Amino acid sequence: MKEITALELRKRFGEVMEDVRYRKEPYLVKRNGRPMIVLLDIDAYQADESRRKEDVFIEDYTEERLQEFLEEDRLDPGVQARVNRRLR
């Protein structure tokens, strides 16, 4: 992950946007030496958001209900692996 100051980002926004989108290079933007935001490619953001929603789904169910889902085989393999880790 590349780092850039907020001031430098303002000067080079077009270039940074191309790095993020086409080179899939995330940027950590700092102000006064402190991390403020991260710039991500939309595909990376959507993948992260999808994983976050699956994790919330898993956390919203009791272990008993999760066990029922596993027994009924309603979860896709990726989610099932996370559920299994949580049940251990």
Legacy VTK file of the C-alpha trace (Angstrom):
# vtk DataFile Version 3.0
C-alpha trace
ASCII
DATASET POLYDATA
POINTS 88 float
0.000 0.000 0.000
1.354 3.373 -0.990
1.209 6.335 1.368
0.510 9.909 0.385
-0.226 13.153 2.215
-3.574 14.881 1.751
-1.795 17.863 0.195
0.074 15.661 -2.286
-3.175 13.842 -3.119
-4.802 17.146 -4.060
-1.915 17.908 -6.410
-1.813 14.437 -8.006
-5.412 13.238 -7.741
-5.748 12.100 -11.381
-2.503 10.134 -11.241
-3.401 8.550 -7.905
-6.866 7.645 -9.162
-5.296 5.843 -12.134
-2.919 3.944 -9.796
-5.840 2.871 -7.637
-8.155 1.889 -10.486
-5.903 0.456 -13.162
-2.881 -0.729 -11.196
-5.000 -1.930 -8.237
-2.681 0.010 -5.896
-4.417 1.147 -2.673
-3.301 4.401 -1.059
-3.203 5.393 2.593
-3.835 9.130 2.854
-2.299 10.904 5.836
-2.843 14.342 7.287
-0.295 15.702 9.744
1.327 12.273 9.805
-1.871 10.502 10.884
-3.706 7.980 8.693
-7.060 9.434 7.606
-8.488 7.379 4.720
-7.687 4.553 2.331
-8.360 4.760 -1.392
-9.314 1.387 -2.886
-10.261 0.146 -6.313
-14.027 -0.395 -6.531
-13.611 -4.150 -7.101
-11.508 -4.502 -3.948
-14.013 -2.430 -1.996
-16.962 -4.530 -3.196
-15.146 -7.775 -2.333
-14.372 -6.448 1.167
-17.968 -5.291 1.597
-19.285 -8.695 0.536
-17.045 -10.447 3.092
-18.139 -7.981 5.781
-21.817 -8.663 5.071
-21.224 -12.420 5.262
-19.468 -11.974 8.608
-22.388 -9.894 9.921
-24.783 -12.584 8.702
-22.828 -15.226 10.596
-22.637 -13.127 13.771
-26.399 -12.460 13.718
-27.270 -16.125 14.209
-27.017 -18.207 17.336
-24.764 -21.226 17.311
-27.860 -23.461 17.328
-29.263 -21.796 14.201
-25.856 -21.939 12.521
-25.712 -25.653 13.234
-29.140 -26.045 11.598
-27.879 -24.231 8.500
-24.854 -26.509 8.345
-27.010 -29.587 8.673
-29.342 -28.363 5.947
-26.316 -27.432 3.795
-27.689 -23.983 2.974
-24.373 -22.149 3.208
-21.868 -21.847 0.383
-18.465 -23.435 1.113
-16.706 -20.133 1.948
-19.318 -19.092 4.481
-19.506 -22.637 5.846
-15.747 -22.594 6.532
-16.107 -19.347 8.524
-19.041 -20.771 10.455
-17.060 -23.893 11.275
-14.178 -21.753 12.594
-16.592 -19.801 14.780
-18.174 -22.959 16.187
-14.814 -24.328 17.328
LINES 1 89
88 0 1 2 3 4 5 6 7 8 9 10 11 12 13 14 15 16 17 18 19 20 21 22 23 24 25 26 27 28 29 30 31 32 33 34 35 36 37 38 39 40 41 42 43 44 45 46 47 48 49 50 51 52 53 54 55 56 57 58 59 60 61 62 63 64 65 66 67 68 69 70 71 72 73 74 75 76 77 78 79 80 81 82 83 84 85 86 87
